[in-house]
Amino acid sequence: MPPRHESSSHDHHAHHAHAHPDAQATRRALWVGLALTGGFAAVEALFGFMAGSLALISDAGHMVTDAASFVVALIAATVTARPPSERATYGYARAEVLAAFVNALAMLALIVWIAVEAVERLLAPVPVAGPTVMVVAAIGLFVNLAVAFILSRGATGINARGALLHVMGDLLGSVAALVAGAVIFWTGYMPIDPILSLVVALLILRSTVALLKESTGVLLQNVPTHVSYAAVGRALAALPGVTGVHDLHVWQLTAERVALSAHVTLSDGSAWPRVLASAQRMLGRDFGIDHVTLQPAWHTPPPAGRVIPVSPIVGP
């Protein structure tokens, strides 16, 4: 039997996992977001306690987690930029994904706290100073709009999306606080404050869960949601000269980069260079997989249970 042989393809032009051209702009946007949200969070918390408004306090809580998410994102951006080493051969790009995972967990914790506090206030209403709530919420709304605009224009990557998710939740919180203050000022209906806080918590829950699922999928090395495992296997097995595919694995190196490894059974070993080049082009073009490791084989795959076999499919 011919000796084992492995061939690997690395698309270096897609090396953004280590040094994205917009990395500097992302860090700059995160620093601005940190300064704006951190500063206003203290102001909003102070006036929230003075006014007795859960909507303002919860919005200030959002902004504190925003500031924390920016700190985590900045640390992750710095770590991500470190080059690969003997101990971390893939580099540190997953620090970004880990930070997004932590941010999502922080948002879930905040949502639970708001929900519990809102229920308590519905059972025992607390007086709220409507005019103060409206003024502070209006200022917070403009701050959040500014930060959201800066992040949407200058930041990229899953971690930046996590930070932007925090800000969007904040923006909704500011709107809710503004509406709550207006309703209390004009009607004196105090329960509107915790009710709108609950509405905001429910609105940001879906996006938070989506971010948590995405980051968890990367950390668990799941097949990316936008890639069909079966389609990749069929496409490889359909290449001329290929008689079968086994030990096929598809996973995400980072939020943006997808990797693949597989054993490819050949009818003629001399065709391997051509098959390898065709597979690399096809995987990059059709599936966006830029980190490919393929091993040719001229023997029967190991027993069932140790591999994931993929056989050629004839016909449409």
N, C-alpha and C positions, 0 to 999 in steps of 0.2 A: 504494500500500500504506500502511496506517495507520502512524504513527510507532511506534517501539519503546517499550514501556511496561513497567516492572517494578513489581511490588507485593510488599511484604514484610510478614510477620507475625512479631512478637516477643511471646511470652507472658511479660510482665514478672512475673507472679506466680511464674514458675519461674526467677527470677533467682538461684537458689542457686548458679549457677556462679561468681558474684562474691561473694555475701554470704549463705551458708547460715546459717539461724537457729541451727544447732547448732555454728557454727564456733568459738565461744568455748569450748564444752564439749569439743570435739575437741582444741583446743590445750591445755586444762588436763589432759585425759587423757594426752596425749602427753608433757607435762612430767613428770607423775607417773611414767609408764612409763620415761622417760629416767633419772630419779633412782634408781628401784628397780633397774632392770636394769644401769645403768652401775656402781652401787656394788657390787652383788653379783657382777658379772662379774670384778672384780679379786680378790675374795675366793675365788671358785671357781677361777680360774686358778692362784692361789697354792697352794691346797690340792691342786689337780689335779696340779701338778708335784711337790709334796711326796709325794703318794700314788702317783705314777706311773700315774695312770688316764687313758687316752685318752677314756673316756666323760665324765669330769669336764672335761677340757681341751676336748673338742669342745663340751660344753654351755656352757663359758665362752666359747668362740668364737662360739657362737650368740648369747649375751647381748651380746657386743661388737658383732656385726652388728645386734642389736636396738637397742642404744643409737645406733648410726650411723643406723639406719632412722628412729628417732625424731627425730634431729637433722635429717635430710633432710626428714622429714614436716613438722617445725615451720617450716623454711625455706620449703618449698613452700606451707604454709598462709599464711604471711606474704605471699609473692609473689602467691598466688592472690587475696588480698583486694584487691590493687591494682586500681583502676578502668581501663577501657579508655583508650587514648590514641591519638594520631595515628599512632604507630608500631606499636601493638598494638590494632587496632580490636575484636578479639574479647576483649580483656582477657588475663589471665595464668592462666586456669583450668587450662590444660594443664600448668602446672608441677607440679600434683599427679600427673598421669599420668606425667610424666617421672620424678618421684621414685619412683613405684611400679615403673617399669621398671628404675631403678637398683637398687632394693631386691631385685628378682627376680634380677638379674644377680649381686648380692652373695651371695644365697642359693645360687645355682648354683655359684659359686666355692667356697663353704664346703662344699657337698656333695661336690665333687670332692676337696677337701683331706682331708675325713674318710675318704672311700673309700680314697684312696691310703695314708693313715696306718694305717687299719685292716688293709689287706692286708699292709703291712710288719710289723705286730705279730702277725698270724696266722702269718707265716713265722718271726718271731723274737719269741716271747712275752716280755713285760716284767712283772716282779713288780708287783703292785698291792696297796695297803693297803686291804683291804675295809672295815673299820670307819670309817675316815676318809671313804671314798667315800660310804658310806651316810648318815652324818650331814650332810655338805655337800650331797649330792643331795636329802635330805629338806627342808633349808632352801630350796634352790633351787626345789624343787617348789612350796612355799607361796608363794614370791615370784612365780613364773610364774603361778600360779593367781590371785593378787591382781592382777597386771598385766593378764592376759587378761580378768578380770572388769571392770576399770576401762575397758579399751578397748571391750569389747563393749557396755557400757552408755553410755559417754560419747563415743565417737568414731564419725564417719561418713565415707563416701567411699572411693574406691579406694585412696588412700594409707594411710588408717587400716586398711583390710583388709590391705594389704601389711605394715604394722607388726604387725598381729594375727597374720598368717601366721608371721612371725619368732618371735613369742612362743609360738605353738602348737608350732612346731618345738622351741623351747626346753623347753617343758613335756614333750614326748615325750623329749627328751634327759635331763631330770631323772629321769623314770621309768626310762629305760634305765640310767642311772648307779646309781640306787637298787637296781634288780634285779641289776645286775652286781656291786655291792658285796656284796649279800647272798649271791649264789652263790659269790663268791670267799671270803667269810668262812666259809661253811658247808662248801664242797666243795674249795676251793683251785683251782678250774678257771679259769685265767687267760684262755684264749681268749674267754670270755664277754664280756669288756670290748670288744674290737674287733668281735665279732659283733653285739652289740646296737647299737654305734655305726653299723654298716652298715645295720641294720634301720631305725634312726631316719632315716638319710640317704635311704633308699628311700621311707619314708613321707612325708617332706616334699617329695620331688622332684615328685610329681604336682601338689600345690597350687602349688608354685613355678612349674612350667611353665604352669599355667592362668593365673596372675597375669601371667606374661611375655607370653602370647598375648593376653590382654585389653588390657594396656597398649600392646603393639605395634600391635594393631588400631586403637586410638584414634590413635596417633601416625602411622600410615600412612593414616588417614582411610578405613578400611574401612567397609563397611556393617555396622552393629551386628549381633551374632549373634542378637538377639531380634527383629530386623526382617527381613521378607521383601521383598527388592527387587522381585521379580515381583508380589507381592501389592499393594505400594504403587502400582506402575505400573498394574495392572489397576483398582485402586480409583479412581485419578485419571481414567483413561480412561473409566470407567463413569459419571462424573458427567454429568448432563443438560447438553447443549450442547457437550460436549467430543468432538472427532472423533479426537484422537490426542495422544500425549505423547512428547516426545523430549528429548534432553539431560537425562535424569533422573539426578540425583546424590543419594545419601543417605550421610551420614557423621556421625561423632560429634565435636561441638565439644569436649566433655569426657566424662568417664566417665558422667555422668548426662544430658547434653543432646544431642539428636539434631537435625541440620539437614538440610534438603532444598532443592534448587533444580531447576527443570524448565521447559521450554517447553511450553505447552499450546496445541494447535491448536483453534480454535473454529469452529463453523458460523455463528455470528452474533456479531460484535464487541460489539454492544450488551449482550449477556448477561454480559460479563466481570465486572462487580461482583458479580453473583449467583454466578457460577462460583467466583470467588476466595473469597468468604465460605464457600461450601459446602466448598471444598477445605480451607480452614484448619480449619474445625470437624471435618471427617472425619479429617484427618491427626492432629490433637491427640487426638481421642477414640479412634480405632481403633489408632493406631500410637505415640502418645506423642511425636510430632514437634512441637516448639514453636517452631522457628526455620525459617520457610518463606519462600522467595523463588520466586515464579512469574512467568513472562513469557508473555503471550498472543501467539499467532501466527495469521496468516490465510493462510499460504503453505505450500508444500511443504517438508518438512525438507531440510536439506543432504544431499549424497550420502552413501551408506553408508560407514562407516569413520570418519566424523567425529562421529557421534552414537551414542547407544544408544536405538534406537527401541522404543517400547512402544505397541502398538495395542490398541484395545478388543477384548474377548473376549465374544462373544455366547453366552448360555446359561450353565449352572451351571459 
